[in-house]
Amino acid sequence: MNQTVQPLIQHLHRLNAKRELVERMGQLDNIHQLQAWQCERLLASHQDLAQQKRYQDAMSFFVDELYGPKDFSQRDADIARVIPKLAKVLPDKAMLALEDAIALNALSFDLDLEVTEALEGQEINRDTYAVAYRKVGRQADRQKQLDLIYDLGMQLNDVIKIKGIGMLIKFARRPAKIAGLLTLHEFLERGFNAFKVIGDVHGFVDPVITREKELMETLLSPDTDLTQHNPLPHVKI
């Protein structure tokens, strides 16, 4: 069995269990509002990258497919249904990228739930978010989040270099549709196409990681007076 299969299954089970819990708690709409705000915050913090044509698709992929208030249940159900077959067809690097993506989804959703609870029903803005973010803490998990983003970027960069992978993804669309796996295929295809046009992946990923780490450390530092030095941009949803 491919070494990524079991971790993928574990991430999916963790994510599905958390989704079910959130639905029972009646928090799903609140989490979606938080995720929408966070997407706008990411775009504002990295506006210079988002405005560069070669990075636009990659930025949209990260925002829409990994952070946004999107229903990923169909994609995840598709993955769970065909993991053994995927492992036989896709290159190891593609499977590793998929594992990183699902692990990032699972961890981010877990953190989002805690921040949502810490907000206690308040309107989401840079001030309330900063306080809730610090209250939740979990700096090790925040660092893990950044590590997964970096690893995913590197994995996708490796995938696009695999000979014939673009043709494989292209011709897999029709079989995927017939098999009821179009949602999964579109996710893989979008990630591939986004990173295919980047060129130097470090020019995109490295600034994102550096800025997000600085923001995390500032928000969580007890030496930062958030009422005077809030590093978050002003955004609205």
N, C-alpha and C positions, 0 to 999 in steps of 0.2 A: 504493500500500500504506500502511495506517495506520502512523504513525511509531513506534508501540509494538510492532509485530509482530516486527521483527528483534531488538530488545533482549530481548523475551520469549523468543524462541527461544534466544538466547545464554544467558540465565539458566537455562533448562530444560536445555540441553546441559551446562552447568557443573554443575548440581545432580545430574543423572543420572550424569555421569562420577564425581563425588565419591561418590555412593551405591555405585556399582559397586566403586570402590576400597576403600571401607570394608568392603563385604561380603567382598572378597578378603582383606582384612587380618584379618577375623574380629573387627572392632571394633563391629559394629552394636549388639549387646546393651549394650556398655559406653556407647556414645553415647546409647542410649535411657535408660539409668540416669541419665546426666548430665542429659539433657533433662528427665526427671521431677523431678530434684532442683531444677533451675533454675526449673521451673514453680512448685514449692512455695515457692521463695525469692522469686519475683516476687509471689506471692499474699501472702506474709508481709510483704514490704516495702511493699506497697500495700493492706494489709488494710482501711484506712479507705475506700478507693475500692471495693474488692471487696464491701464490706458495704452499699454504697448501691445500692438497687434499680435505679436508672436506669443504673448503670454495670456491673452484674453481667454482662449479656450481652456487652458490649464487652470486659470483662476476660477472660471465658471464651473469646471469639473469639480474642483475641491469644494466650492461653495454649495453647488446644487446637489452633488452626489454623495458628499461626505459630511456636510454640516447642516444643510438646509432643512426646512420643515416639510420634507418629502416623505411619502409613505413608501418605505423600502420593503414592506412585507412580501410583496410579490417577487421582487428580486431575490430576497433571502430564501423564500420558499423554493424558487427555481434552483438556487445553489444547493440547498439541502437535498433536493430530489436527484440531482445529477452529479454530485461531488465525485463519486468513483469514476464516472465516465469522463468528467472534465479532467481529472488527473491523468487519464490515459491519452487524452487528445492535446491538452495545452502543455506548452513547455513549462519546466519547473519554475522559471522566473515569472511566468504569467500567474502560476498558482500562488507563488509567494506574494505577488502584488495583490492578488485577490484576498489572501489571508490578511495582509496588512490593512486593506480597505475595510474588511469586516471587523477586525480588531479595533480599528479607529472608530468605526460606527458604534460599537458596543461600549467602549470606554467613554466616548463623548456623550452618549445617551445617558450613561450612569451619572456623569458629572452634571449634565444639564438638569437631571431630576433634582439633584441636591441644591443646585443654584435656584431652581424654580421654587423649591420649598423654603429656601433662605430668603427669598424675596417677599414671602408672606403676603402675596396678593397685591403688592405695590406695583405701580406703573414702572415699566422697564425704561431706564435712562442711564446715562453714564454714571450718575451718582449712586442710584440704588443698586445697579449692577456691580459696581466696584465694591460696595459694602458686602453684598451677598457673596461675591467671588472670594473675598478675603475670609468671610465667615466659614465658607466651605473648606478653604485651604487645599489640602491634598496636593501639595507641591510635587511630590514624587509622581503622582498620576498625571499632573499637568505636564511634567517633563516627559513622561512616557508618551503622552499625546503628541508632543513635538517630535519625539524620536520616531514615532510611527509615520508622521507626515513626511519626515526626511527619508525614511526607508522606502516608503511608497513611491516617492518621487524618483529615487534611485532605481527601484525595481522597474517602474514604468519606462525609465530611460533605457534600461537594459533590454526590456521587451521589444521596444521599437527597432532594436538593432538585430533581432533574430531574423535570419533569412527566411522569407516567405510568410512571416507572421501576418503581414497586412493582407495578403491574398487569402490566407486561412480564415481570418476574421471576416473578410468580405464575403467569401463563398459559404460561410457558416450561417449567414443571416436567414436564408430561406429554410434550411433544415431546422434552425432554432425556432422560427415562426411556426412551422408545422408541429414541432414538438411542444409548443406552448412555452418556449423559453425566450421569447423576444425581449422581455424586460431585462433579463440577464445579458443577452447579447448586446443590447444597446448600451448597457453600462460598460461592458468591456470595450466595445467599439469606440465609445466616447472618450474613454481614458486613453486608448491607443492614439486616436486622432489628435487629441489635445497635446500630447507630448511629442508627437511626430514633428510638429512645426516649431518647437521651442528652440532647438539648436543646443546651446550650452545650458543644460538643466540647472547647473549651479547658479546661473544668473537669475533664475527664478526662485529656486528652493532656498538657497542660502540667505537672501535678504528676509524672506518670510520667517524662517526659523530664528534668525538673529533678533528681529523686531519683536516677535511673539515672546521670546525668552525674556527680553528686557522688560516688556510689558508685564509678564507674569511676575517677575522678580520685584518690580516696583509695586504692583498691587498687593503682593503678599508680604512685603517688607514691613515690619513693625515700625521702622524709622520713617515711613512715608505717611504724612498726614494727608489722607485722601480728600479732605475738605479743601486743601490748599494745592495739592499736587496730584490731581487725577490724570493719569496718562491716556485715558480713553478719549476718543474723538466724540464730538456731538453727532448723533445719528437719530433718524426717525424712521419708523416703519408705518 
